[in-house]
Amino acid sequence: MSGDLDAAWPVAPGRVLNMSTGPVEVSRSVLDAQLADLLTPHSDAFWALHDETSEILGRTLRTRHRVLMMHGSIRTGIDLALGNWIRPGMSVLSIQNGYWGELIAAWAERYGAKVERLVHGPLEPVDVNRVAETLRRQSFDMVAVVHVETNSGLVNPISEIGRLVAATDALYFVDTACSAGAMPVETDAWGIDIQTTGSHKCLASIPGLAIVTASPKAWERLRPDSTMGSYFDFRAWWTHSVERPDVPPFTQPTTLVLALRAALREIDAISIERWWAIHRDIADRFMAQMREAGFRFLIDDSAVAMQRDFYSDTVMAVRYPDRVVDARFRKMLLDSYGIFVIGNIGDFAGKSFRVGLMSPPQLQASNLFGALSAFRQAATSPLTWS
């Protein structure tokens, strides 16, 4: 037999398996949903599907309040929210322990907010006592936090922070990009006033839709003089795409809405509670198998190591074994095994890679165990070593 496992594996032509943290691998039904016979948004048939999608989104996000979809990335949703709710001089408490927490803080400052950063280390869980003390010491107009930080997979205590914020007059802004749809997110029960996420992560659809939820409290404080211009005015978007007193003056992203509807219907058929439980169980098994294969997770080196509730069910930030080179490892996965994973950012760039357990295809046993085997083979191949 010529060659061995250290040589490149002869991969037959085929579709790459996307095991990244977003955009994610999507199901066949999501891809096929874009092939509708009528793609124009200027029809009652499209708007019926749009409204059904919005209704299922509300159930998935556990809110009875306003849910807005618009074309754009998750960053578009963050920008839309900050630009429509931040007033110059507004005081914002940014609770952060990663890349996205700082991004939200920096963008709030660009809109004129006075931001106080409550900074934790990149592997340090949010200290609820520090939050409570900060809120006792000073009043804020908004408190912002990220549910799951994508560079570490660390879960922040959104419900506990929400209880603290509810005792104040502040708006509660939460980024749920790496949780909503796959992990428990109780928008109303946790007092989340403004929430941002997107279609291409845990909602298991294709890229292109930003999603923003707004509570009645948030709606009351929406800026009457948005600095976002006509197109990115939240109130205008809501009026034209949800209330629709007349024909919307802009083209809706029809195929993106149809794809998201298909993804949400798959989750809704199971029930969101059951889907959360499935995610939890599979994440437990994945982490156990990875540790048996000799891998460690970034959070394993933190103060909350092995405390399960701090590990997300969706973002697996895996530390490389000694000698393994990031670029070589991921290139071998892609070229030799047809599997794509994403590297890391910030303090963890080059030291770890990230696996997404977000969509139904990513959780399928054949894909998951195939990826596990490929990770093990790539990490033990001298072709990936320094």
C-alpha positions in Angstrom: 0.0 0.0 0.0 1.5 3.3 -1.1 1.6 6.3 1.3 0.2 6.5 4.8 -2.0 8.8 6.9 0.7 11.4 7.0 0.3 12.0 3.3 -2.6 14.0 1.7 -5.8 12.0 1.7 -7.2 11.5 -1.8 -10.5 13.4 -1.6 -13.2 12.7 -4.2 -14.8 15.8 -5.7 -17.8 16.9 -3.7 -19.2 19.6 -1.5 -17.1 21.0 1.4 -18.6 20.3 4.8 -18.8 23.6 6.6 -18.2 23.1 10.3 -17.5 26.7 11.1 -19.3 29.1 13.5 -21.0 31.0 10.7 -22.1 31.0 8.0 -23.1 27.5 8.8 -23.8 24.3 6.9 -27.5 24.5 6.0 -30.1 21.8 5.1 -31.2 20.9 1.6 -34.7 22.3 2.4 -33.2 25.7 3.2 -31.3 25.8 -0.1 -34.3 24.6 -2.1 -36.6 27.2 -0.5 -34.9 29.9 -2.5 -36.1 28.3 -5.7 -39.7 29.6 -5.4 -41.7 30.1 -8.6 -42.5 33.7 -7.7 -39.6 35.8 -6.2 -41.1 39.3 -6.4 -41.8 41.0 -3.1 -44.7 42.9 -4.7 -47.3 40.2 -4.0 -49.6 39.2 -1.2 -48.2 35.6 -1.4 -44.7 36.8 -0.4 -45.9 39.0 2.5 -47.9 36.1 3.9 -44.6 34.1 4.0 -42.8 37.1 5.4 -45.3 37.4 8.2 -45.2 33.7 9.0 -41.4 33.9 9.2 -41.7 36.8 11.6 -44.2 34.9 13.8 -42.0 31.8 14.0 -39.0 34.1 14.9 -41.0 35.5 17.8 -41.6 32.0 19.1 -38.0 31.0 18.6 -36.7 34.1 20.4 -39.4 33.8 23.0 -40.8 37.3 22.6 -44.3 38.6 22.0 -42.9 42.0 20.9 -41.5 43.5 17.8 -39.2 41.4 15.6 -37.7 43.1 12.5 -35.8 41.4 9.6 -33.8 43.4 7.2 -31.1 42.4 4.7 -27.6 42.7 6.0 -25.1 41.0 8.3 -25.3 40.7 12.1 -23.1 43.8 12.2 -25.9 45.6 10.2 -28.3 44.7 13.0 -26.0 46.0 15.7 -25.4 49.2 13.7 -29.1 49.6 13.1 -29.9 49.2 16.8 -27.2 51.5 18.1 -27.8 54.2 15.5 -31.5 54.3 16.3 -31.3 54.1 20.1 -28.1 55.9 21.0 -28.4 59.7 21.6 -25.3 61.9 21.9 -24.2 62.0 25.6 -26.2 58.8 26.4 -24.5 56.7 29.1 -23.8 53.1 28.2 -22.3 50.3 30.4 -20.5 47.8 28.2 -20.0 44.5 30.0 -17.3 42.7 28.0 -15.0 39.8 27.9 -14.3 39.4 24.2 -14.2 40.8 20.7 -17.9 41.5 20.2 -18.4 43.3 23.5 -15.7 45.8 22.6 -17.0 46.2 19.1 -20.4 47.2 20.5 -18.8 49.6 22.9 -16.7 51.3 20.2 -19.6 51.6 17.8 -21.8 53.1 20.6 -19.0 55.7 21.1 -19.1 56.6 17.4 -22.8 57.5 17.9 -21.9 59.8 20.7 -22.4 57.6 23.8 -20.4 57.9 26.9 -19.3 54.4 27.4 -18.0 52.8 30.7 -16.3 49.5 30.0 -16.6 46.8 32.7 -13.8 44.7 31.3 -13.2 41.0 32.1 -10.4 38.9 30.7 -11.1 37.0 27.5 -11.6 33.7 29.4 -13.1 35.3 32.5 -16.8 35.0 33.1 -18.8 38.1 33.8 -18.7 38.8 37.6 -22.4 39.6 38.4 -21.3 41.2 41.7 -19.2 43.7 39.8 -22.1 44.4 37.6 -24.4 45.0 40.6 -21.9 47.3 42.2 -21.4 49.3 39.1 -25.2 49.7 38.7 -25.5 50.8 42.3 -22.7 53.3 41.9 -23.9 54.9 38.7 -27.0 55.2 36.5 -26.9 54.3 32.8 -29.2 54.7 29.9 -28.2 51.4 28.4 -26.4 48.2 29.5 -24.9 46.1 26.7 -23.5 42.5 26.8 -22.9 39.6 24.5 -24.5 36.2 25.4 -21.9 33.9 23.8 -18.5 35.4 22.9 -17.5 33.9 19.5 -13.8 33.9 20.1 -13.9 31.8 23.3 -17.4 30.1 23.4 -17.8 31.5 26.9 -21.4 32.0 28.1 -22.3 35.1 30.0 -25.1 35.2 32.6 -27.7 37.1 30.6 -30.7 36.3 32.9 -28.9 37.3 36.1 -27.7 40.6 34.5 -31.2 41.2 33.2 -32.6 41.0 36.7 -30.1 43.7 37.8 -30.9 45.9 34.8 -34.6 45.5 35.3 -34.3 47.2 38.7 -32.9 50.3 36.9 -34.2 52.6 34.2 -31.6 51.4 31.6 -32.3 49.6 28.3 -30.9 46.1 28.1 -29.0 45.4 24.9 -28.0 41.8 24.2 -26.2 40.3 21.2 -27.4 36.7 20.8 -25.7 35.9 17.5 -24.1 32.7 18.8 -27.0 31.5 20.9 -30.5 32.4 19.7 -32.0 29.4 18.0 -29.8 26.8 19.5 -29.5 27.7 23.2 -32.1 29.0 25.7 -32.8 32.7 25.0 -35.8 34.0 26.9 -36.1 37.5 25.4 -39.1 38.7 27.4 -38.5 36.7 30.6 -34.9 38.0 30.8 -35.9 41.6 30.2 -34.0 42.0 27.0 -35.1 45.3 25.4 -33.0 45.3 22.3 -31.6 42.1 20.8 -29.5 41.5 17.7 -28.8 38.3 15.8 -28.7 37.1 12.2 -29.9 34.4 9.9 -26.6 32.5 9.3 -25.6 31.2 12.7 -27.9 29.4 15.2 -31.0 30.1 13.1 -29.4 27.7 10.6 -30.1 29.7 7.4 -27.9 31.4 4.8 -26.2 34.8 5.3 -27.9 38.0 4.6 -30.6 38.8 7.2 -30.1 40.9 10.3 -32.7 40.5 13.0 -33.5 43.0 15.8 -36.1 42.7 18.5 -37.5 45.6 20.5 -39.5 45.6 23.7 -42.2 48.2 24.4 -39.8 50.0 26.7 -37.2 50.2 23.8 -39.9 51.3 21.4 -40.8 54.2 23.6 -37.1 55.4 23.6 -36.5 55.0 19.9 -34.9 58.1 18.6 -37.4 60.4 16.8 -34.4 61.9 14.9 -32.4 58.8 13.7 -29.0 59.6 12.5 -29.1 56.7 10.1 -30.8 58.5 7.3 -33.9 57.4 5.5 -33.0 53.8 4.6 -31.7 52.7 8.0 -34.4 54.4 10.1 -35.8 51.6 12.3 -39.2 53.2 12.6 -39.5 53.5 8.8 -38.4 49.9 8.3 -41.0 48.7 10.8 -43.8 50.7 9.2 -43.0 49.6 5.7 -42.1 46.0 6.2 -44.4 45.0 9.1 -47.3 47.4 9.3 -47.4 48.1 5.6 -50.0 50.8 5.2 -48.9 51.0 1.5 -46.6 49.2 -0.9 -43.0 49.2 0.6 -40.7 51.6 -1.2 -37.8 49.2 -1.3 -37.1 45.7 -2.5 -37.3 43.0 0.1 -34.7 40.1 0.2 -37.3 37.5 -0.8 -35.0 34.5 -1.2 -33.4 35.2 2.2 -36.8 35.3 3.9 -37.9 32.1 2.2 -34.7 30.4 3.3 -35.0 31.6 6.9 -38.6 30.4 6.9 -37.6 26.9 5.9 -34.9 26.8 8.6 -37.2 28.1 11.3 -39.9 25.6 10.3 -37.5 22.7 10.8 -36.8 24.0 14.3 -40.4 24.8 15.0 -41.5 21.3 14.0 -39.3 19.9 16.8 -40.2 22.7 19.2 -37.6 25.1 20.4 -37.3 23.5 23.8 -36.6 20.1 22.4 -34.0 21.6 20.0 -32.2 23.3 22.9 -32.1 19.9 24.6 -30.7 18.2 21.5 -28.0 20.8 21.2 -27.0 20.4 24.8 -26.8 16.6 24.6 -24.8 16.6 21.3 -22.4 19.4 22.6 -21.8 17.2 25.7 -20.9 14.2 23.6 -18.7 16.3 21.2 -16.7 17.8 24.1 -16.1 14.4 25.7 -15.0 12.9 22.3 -12.7 15.8 21.6 -11.0 15.5 25.1 -10.6 11.7 24.5 -8.8 12.5 21.3 -6.4 14.8 23.1 -7.8 18.2 22.4 -8.6 20.9 25.0 -11.0 23.8 24.9 -9.9 27.3 25.6 -12.3 27.5 28.6 -10.5 24.4 30.1 -7.7 26.8 31.0 -10.0 29.3 32.8 -11.2 29.8 36.3 -14.5 28.1 35.3 -12.9 25.0 33.8 -15.3 22.0 33.6 -18.2 24.1 34.9 -20.6 23.1 32.1 -22.9 26.2 32.1 -20.0 28.4 31.1 -19.4 26.4 27.9 -21.6 27.2 25.0 -23.5 24.5 23.1 -22.7 26.2 19.8 -19.2 27.6 19.7 -16.4 25.2 20.4 -13.1 27.0 20.7 -10.4 24.3 20.6 -6.8 24.8 21.6 -4.2 23.3 19.3 -1.9 20.6 20.7 1.7 21.5 20.9 3.5 21.8 17.5 0.3 22.0 15.4 0.3 25.1 13.1 -3.0 26.7 12.6 -2.8 27.4 8.8 -1.4 23.9 8.1 -4.0 22.2 10.2 -7.0 24.0 8.6 -5.5 23.6 5.1 -5.2 19.8 5.6 -8.8 19.6 6.9 -10.0 21.5 3.8 -7.8 19.9 1.1 -7.5 16.4 2.4 -10.8 15.9 4.2 -13.2 18.4 2.6 -14.0 20.0 6.0 -13.9 23.7 6.7 -13.4 25.2 10.2 -12.6 28.7 11.1 -9.5 30.1 12.9 -9.7 32.4 15.9 -9.2 36.1 16.5 -7.7 38.4 19.1 -5.6 36.8 21.8 -6.4 33.3 20.5 -5.4 33.9 16.8 -3.2 31.0 15.7 -3.6 29.2 19.0 -7.0 27.6 18.4 -9.7 26.9 15.9 -13.5 27.1 16.2 -16.1 24.5 15.4 -19.8 25.4 15.0 -22.5 23.2 16.4 -25.3 25.4 15.3 -27.4 24.0 12.5 -29.1 20.6 12.0 -26.5 19.4 9.4 -23.6 20.3 11.8 -25.2 18.1 14.4 -25.8 15.1 12.2 -23.9 12.1 13.5 -22.2 11.3 10.1 -20.9 14.9 9.8 -19.9 15.3 13.4 -18.1 12.0 13.8 -16.5 12.4 10.4 -15.2 15.8 11.5 -13.9 14.4 14.8 -11.9 11.7 13.0 -10.5 14.3 10.6 -9.4 16.6 13.5 -7.6 13.7 15.1 -5.9 12.6 11.9 -4.8 16.2 11.0 -3.5 17.0 14.5 -1.3 13.8 14.5 0.1 14.3 11.0 3.6 15.7 10.8 2.4 17.7 7.8 0.6 20.1 10.3 3.5 20.4 12.7 6.0 23.2 13.1 
